[in-house]
């Protein structure tokens, strides 16, 4: 009793030889990222209404706090660059 004929077996063997596991993994990961991005990202009108709600609840960022945060980021990037040069 034969379940799969020899011609089909040979076609499957040839196809198996052409498979690249690393490429398949990258492709699966890319599809997963796309799927997650579409599942998590709200629709355009939902984003706009959420932004309006947030703006109504929260006061604008005070300028001194914003300047301080900007200076922290700038000094951090300088530290990273100096560390890269030293390495």
Chimera marker file (.cmm) of the C-alpha trace (Angstrom):
<marker_set name="trace">
<marker id="1" x="0.000" y="0.000" z="0.000" r="1" g="1" b="0" radius="0.5"/>
<marker id="2" x="1.555" y="3.309" z="-1.179" r="1" g="1" b="0" radius="0.5"/>
<marker id="3" x="0.333" y="6.609" z="0.212" r="1" g="1" b="0" radius="0.5"/>
<marker id="4" x="2.475" y="8.993" z="-1.828" r="1" g="1" b="0" radius="0.5"/>
<marker id="5" x="3.677" y="8.149" z="-5.309" r="1" g="1" b="0" radius="0.5"/>
<marker id="6" x="7.378" y="8.357" z="-6.128" r="1" g="1" b="0" radius="0.5"/>
<marker id="7" x="7.023" y="11.373" z="-8.422" r="1" g="1" b="0" radius="0.5"/>
<marker id="8" x="5.437" y="13.450" z="-5.631" r="1" g="1" b="0" radius="0.5"/>
<marker id="9" x="8.107" y="12.284" z="-3.179" r="1" g="1" b="0" radius="0.5"/>
<marker id="10" x="10.845" y="13.383" z="-5.559" r="1" g="1" b="0" radius="0.5"/>
<marker id="11" x="9.224" y="16.808" z="-6.069" r="1" g="1" b="0" radius="0.5"/>
<marker id="12" x="9.023" y="17.260" z="-2.297" r="1" g="1" b="0" radius="0.5"/>
<marker id="13" x="12.675" y="16.233" z="-1.869" r="1" g="1" b="0" radius="0.5"/>
<marker id="14" x="13.763" y="18.785" z="-4.467" r="1" g="1" b="0" radius="0.5"/>
<marker id="15" x="11.698" y="21.502" z="-2.843" r="1" g="1" b="0" radius="0.5"/>
<marker id="16" x="13.150" y="20.652" z="0.571" r="1" g="1" b="0" radius="0.5"/>
<marker id="17" x="16.680" y="21.046" z="-0.815" r="1" g="1" b="0" radius="0.5"/>
<marker id="18" x="15.848" y="24.601" z="-1.918" r="1" g="1" b="0" radius="0.5"/>
<marker id="19" x="14.633" y="25.745" z="1.505" r="1" g="1" b="0" radius="0.5"/>
<marker id="20" x="16.792" y="28.209" z="3.426" r="1" g="1" b="0" radius="0.5"/>
<marker id="21" x="15.981" y="28.142" z="7.164" r="1" g="1" b="0" radius="0.5"/>
<marker id="22" x="17.574" y="31.541" z="7.856" r="1" g="1" b="0" radius="0.5"/>
<marker id="23" x="15.608" y="33.187" z="5.055" r="1" g="1" b="0" radius="0.5"/>
<marker id="24" x="12.390" y="31.533" z="6.229" r="1" g="1" b="0" radius="0.5"/>
<marker id="25" x="12.997" y="32.792" z="9.767" r="1" g="1" b="0" radius="0.5"/>
<marker id="26" x="13.610" y="36.364" z="8.563" r="1" g="1" b="0" radius="0.5"/>
<marker id="27" x="10.481" y="36.236" z="6.433" r="1" g="1" b="0" radius="0.5"/>
<marker id="28" x="8.367" y="34.946" z="9.323" r="1" g="1" b="0" radius="0.5"/>
<marker id="29" x="9.709" y="37.631" z="11.652" r="1" g="1" b="0" radius="0.5"/>
<marker id="30" x="8.976" y="40.338" z="9.058" r="1" g="1" b="0" radius="0.5"/>
<marker id="31" x="5.383" y="39.074" z="8.701" r="1" g="1" b="0" radius="0.5"/>
<marker id="32" x="5.006" y="38.962" z="12.490" r="1" g="1" b="0" radius="0.5"/>
<marker id="33" x="6.168" y="42.576" z="12.791" r="1" g="1" b="0" radius="0.5"/>
<marker id="34" x="3.706" y="43.644" z="10.097" r="1" g="1" b="0" radius="0.5"/>
<marker id="35" x="0.904" y="41.753" z="11.775" r="1" g="1" b="0" radius="0.5"/>
<marker id="36" x="1.659" y="43.265" z="15.180" r="1" g="1" b="0" radius="0.5"/>
<marker id="37" x="1.935" y="46.748" z="13.694" r="1" g="1" b="0" radius="0.5"/>
<marker id="38" x="-1.491" y="46.482" z="12.103" r="1" g="1" b="0" radius="0.5"/>
<marker id="39" x="-3.035" y="44.935" z="15.215" r="1" g="1" b="0" radius="0.5"/>
<marker id="40" x="-1.648" y="47.536" z="17.644" r="1" g="1" b="0" radius="0.5"/>
<marker id="41" x="-1.920" y="50.672" z="15.533" r="1" g="1" b="0" radius="0.5"/>
<marker id="42" x="-5.289" y="52.387" z="16.049" r="1" g="1" b="0" radius="0.5"/>
<marker id="43" x="-7.187" y="53.697" z="13.088" r="1" g="1" b="0" radius="0.5"/>
<marker id="44" x="-6.570" y="57.260" z="11.995" r="1" g="1" b="0" radius="0.5"/>
<marker id="45" x="-9.763" y="58.731" z="13.455" r="1" g="1" b="0" radius="0.5"/>
<marker id="46" x="-9.190" y="56.870" z="16.741" r="1" g="1" b="0" radius="0.5"/>
<marker id="47" x="-5.658" y="58.329" z="16.969" r="1" g="1" b="0" radius="0.5"/>
<marker id="48" x="-6.943" y="61.855" z="16.408" r="1" g="1" b="0" radius="0.5"/>
<marker id="49" x="-9.680" y="61.564" z="19.013" r="1" g="1" b="0" radius="0.5"/>
<marker id="50" x="-7.234" y="60.015" z="21.527" r="1" g="1" b="0" radius="0.5"/>
<marker id="51" x="-4.826" y="62.904" z="20.929" r="1" g="1" b="0" radius="0.5"/>
<marker id="52" x="-7.597" y="65.433" z="21.497" r="1" g="1" b="0" radius="0.5"/>
<marker id="53" x="-8.612" y="63.699" z="24.737" r="1" g="1" b="0" radius="0.5"/>
<marker id="54" x="-4.995" y="63.671" z="25.937" r="1" g="1" b="0" radius="0.5"/>
<marker id="55" x="-4.548" y="67.332" z="25.065" r="1" g="1" b="0" radius="0.5"/>
<marker id="56" x="-7.658" y="68.238" z="27.012" r="1" g="1" b="0" radius="0.5"/>
<marker id="57" x="-6.473" y="66.348" z="30.114" r="1" g="1" b="0" radius="0.5"/>
<marker id="58" x="-2.807" y="67.279" z="30.230" r="1" g="1" b="0" radius="0.5"/>
<marker id="59" x="-1.321" y="70.769" z="30.385" r="1" g="1" b="0" radius="0.5"/>
<marker id="60" x="1.371" y="71.678" z="27.903" r="1" g="1" b="0" radius="0.5"/>
<marker id="61" x="4.941" y="70.818" z="28.899" r="1" g="1" b="0" radius="0.5"/>
<marker id="62" x="6.604" y="73.678" z="30.696" r="1" g="1" b="0" radius="0.5"/>
<marker id="63" x="9.509" y="75.163" z="28.786" r="1" g="1" b="0" radius="0.5"/>
<marker id="64" x="12.119" y="74.817" z="31.582" r="1" g="1" b="0" radius="0.5"/>
<marker id="65" x="11.352" y="71.101" z="31.869" r="1" g="1" b="0" radius="0.5"/>
<marker id="66" x="11.564" y="70.709" z="28.120" r="1" g="1" b="0" radius="0.5"/>
<marker id="67" x="14.945" y="72.480" z="27.978" r="1" g="1" b="0" radius="0.5"/>
<marker id="68" x="16.279" y="70.314" z="30.793" r="1" g="1" b="0" radius="0.5"/>
<marker id="69" x="15.178" y="67.122" z="29.034" r="1" g="1" b="0" radius="0.5"/>
<marker id="70" x="16.744" y="68.301" z="25.775" r="1" g="1" b="0" radius="0.5"/>
<marker id="71" x="20.050" y="69.047" z="27.521" r="1" g="1" b="0" radius="0.5"/>
<marker id="72" x="20.022" y="65.579" z="29.116" r="1" g="1" b="0" radius="0.5"/>
<marker id="73" x="19.557" y="63.905" z="25.742" r="1" g="1" b="0" radius="0.5"/>
<marker id="74" x="22.319" y="66.006" z="24.188" r="1" g="1" b="0" radius="0.5"/>
<marker id="75" x="24.775" y="65.214" z="26.974" r="1" g="1" b="0" radius="0.5"/>
<marker id="76" x="23.898" y="61.513" z="26.761" r="1" g="1" b="0" radius="0.5"/>
<marker id="77" x="24.590" y="61.457" z="23.030" r="1" g="1" b="0" radius="0.5"/>
<marker id="78" x="27.937" y="63.202" z="23.614" r="1" g="1" b="0" radius="0.5"/>
<marker id="79" x="28.869" y="60.567" z="26.202" r="1" g="1" b="0" radius="0.5"/>
<marker id="80" x="27.974" y="57.782" z="23.790" r="1" g="1" b="0" radius="0.5"/>
<marker id="81" x="30.073" y="59.343" z="21.026" r="1" g="1" b="0" radius="0.5"/>
<marker id="82" x="33.082" y="59.770" z="23.306" r="1" g="1" b="0" radius="0.5"/>
<marker id="83" x="32.763" y="56.157" z="24.458" r="1" g="1" b="0" radius="0.5"/>
<marker id="84" x="32.705" y="54.980" z="20.844" r="1" g="1" b="0" radius="0.5"/>
<marker id="85" x="35.827" y="57.011" z="20.040" r="1" g="1" b="0" radius="0.5"/>
<marker id="86" x="37.641" y="55.563" z="23.068" r="1" g="1" b="0" radius="0.5"/>
<marker id="87" x="36.776" y="51.988" z="22.044" r="1" g="1" b="0" radius="0.5"/>
<link id1="1" id2="2" r="1" g="1" b="0" radius="0.2"/>
<link id1="2" id2="3" r="1" g="1" b="0" radius="0.2"/>
<link id1="3" id2="4" r="1" g="1" b="0" radius="0.2"/>
<link id1="4" id2="5" r="1" g="1" b="0" radius="0.2"/>
<link id1="5" id2="6" r="1" g="1" b="0" radius="0.2"/>
<link id1="6" id2="7" r="1" g="1" b="0" radius="0.2"/>
<link id1="7" id2="8" r="1" g="1" b="0" radius="0.2"/>
<link id1="8" id2="9" r="1" g="1" b="0" radius="0.2"/>
<link id1="9" id2="10" r="1" g="1" b="0" radius="0.2"/>
<link id1="10" id2="11" r="1" g="1" b="0" radius="0.2"/>
<link id1="11" id2="12" r="1" g="1" b="0" radius="0.2"/>
<link id1="12" id2="13" r="1" g="1" b="0" radius="0.2"/>
<link id1="13" id2="14" r="1" g="1" b="0" radius="0.2"/>
<link id1="14" id2="15" r="1" g="1" b="0" radius="0.2"/>
<link id1="15" id2="16" r="1" g="1" b="0" radius="0.2"/>
<link id1="16" id2="17" r="1" g="1" b="0" radius="0.2"/>
<link id1="17" id2="18" r="1" g="1" b="0" radius="0.2"/>
<link id1="18" id2="19" r="1" g="1" b="0" radius="0.2"/>
<link id1="19" id2="20" r="1" g="1" b="0" radius="0.2"/>
<link id1="20" id2="21" r="1" g="1" b="0" radius="0.2"/>
<link id1="21" id2="22" r="1" g="1" b="0" radius="0.2"/>
<link id1="22" id2="23" r="1" g="1" b="0" radius="0.2"/>
<link id1="23" id2="24" r="1" g="1" b="0" radius="0.2"/>
<link id1="24" id2="25" r="1" g="1" b="0" radius="0.2"/>
<link id1="25" id2="26" r="1" g="1" b="0" radius="0.2"/>
<link id1="26" id2="27" r="1" g="1" b="0" radius="0.2"/>
<link id1="27" id2="28" r="1" g="1" b="0" radius="0.2"/>
<link id1="28" id2="29" r="1" g="1" b="0" radius="0.2"/>
<link id1="29" id2="30" r="1" g="1" b="0" radius="0.2"/>
<link id1="30" id2="31" r="1" g="1" b="0" radius="0.2"/>
<link id1="31" id2="32" r="1" g="1" b="0" radius="0.2"/>
<link id1="32" id2="33" r="1" g="1" b="0" radius="0.2"/>
<link id1="33" id2="34" r="1" g="1" b="0" radius="0.2"/>
<link id1="34" id2="35" r="1" g="1" b="0" radius="0.2"/>
<link id1="35" id2="36" r="1" g="1" b="0" radius="0.2"/>
<link id1="36" id2="37" r="1" g="1" b="0" radius="0.2"/>
<link id1="37" id2="38" r="1" g="1" b="0" radius="0.2"/>
<link id1="38" id2="39" r="1" g="1" b="0" radius="0.2"/>
<link id1="39" id2="40" r="1" g="1" b="0" radius="0.2"/>
<link id1="40" id2="41" r="1" g="1" b="0" radius="0.2"/>
<link id1="41" id2="42" r="1" g="1" b="0" radius="0.2"/>
<link id1="42" id2="43" r="1" g="1" b="0" radius="0.2"/>
<link id1="43" id2="44" r="1" g="1" b="0" radius="0.2"/>
<link id1="44" id2="45" r="1" g="1" b="0" radius="0.2"/>
<link id1="45" id2="46" r="1" g="1" b="0" radius="0.2"/>
<link id1="46" id2="47" r="1" g="1" b="0" radius="0.2"/>
<link id1="47" id2="48" r="1" g="1" b="0" radius="0.2"/>
<link id1="48" id2="49" r="1" g="1" b="0" radius="0.2"/>
<link id1="49" id2="50" r="1" g="1" b="0" radius="0.2"/>
<link id1="50" id2="51" r="1" g="1" b="0" radius="0.2"/>
<link id1="51" id2="52" r="1" g="1" b="0" radius="0.2"/>
<link id1="52" id2="53" r="1" g="1" b="0" radius="0.2"/>
<link id1="53" id2="54" r="1" g="1" b="0" radius="0.2"/>
<link id1="54" id2="55" r="1" g="1" b="0" radius="0.2"/>
<link id1="55" id2="56" r="1" g="1" b="0" radius="0.2"/>
<link id1="56" id2="57" r="1" g="1" b="0" radius="0.2"/>
<link id1="57" id2="58" r="1" g="1" b="0" radius="0.2"/>
<link id1="58" id2="59" r="1" g="1" b="0" radius="0.2"/>
<link id1="59" id2="60" r="1" g="1" b="0" radius="0.2"/>
<link id1="60" id2="61" r="1" g="1" b="0" radius="0.2"/>
<link id1="61" id2="62" r="1" g="1" b="0" radius="0.2"/>
<link id1="62" id2="63" r="1" g="1" b="0" radius="0.2"/>
<link id1="63" id2="64" r="1" g="1" b="0" radius="0.2"/>
<link id1="64" id2="65" r="1" g="1" b="0" radius="0.2"/>
<link id1="65" id2="66" r="1" g="1" b="0" radius="0.2"/>
<link id1="66" id2="67" r="1" g="1" b="0" radius="0.2"/>
<link id1="67" id2="68" r="1" g="1" b="0" radius="0.2"/>
<link id1="68" id2="69" r="1" g="1" b="0" radius="0.2"/>
<link id1="69" id2="70" r="1" g="1" b="0" radius="0.2"/>
<link id1="70" id2="71" r="1" g="1" b="0" radius="0.2"/>
<link id1="71" id2="72" r="1" g="1" b="0" radius="0.2"/>
<link id1="72" id2="73" r="1" g="1" b="0" radius="0.2"/>
<link id1="73" id2="74" r="1" g="1" b="0" radius="0.2"/>
<link id1="74" id2="75" r="1" g="1" b="0" radius="0.2"/>
<link id1="75" id2="76" r="1" g="1" b="0" radius="0.2"/>
<link id1="76" id2="77" r="1" g="1" b="0" radius="0.2"/>
<link id1="77" id2="78" r="1" g="1" b="0" radius="0.2"/>
<link id1="78" id2="79" r="1" g="1" b="0" radius="0.2"/>
<link id1="79" id2="80" r="1" g="1" b="0" radius="0.2"/>
<link id1="80" id2="81" r="1" g="1" b="0" radius="0.2"/>
<link id1="81" id2="82" r="1" g="1" b="0" radius="0.2"/>
<link id1="82" id2="83" r="1" g="1" b="0" radius="0.2"/>
<link id1="83" id2="84" r="1" g="1" b="0" radius="0.2"/>
<link id1="84" id2="85" r="1" g="1" b="0" radius="0.2"/>
<link id1="85" id2="86" r="1" g="1" b="0" radius="0.2"/>
<link id1="86" id2="87" r="1" g="1" b="0" radius="0.2"/>
</marker_set>
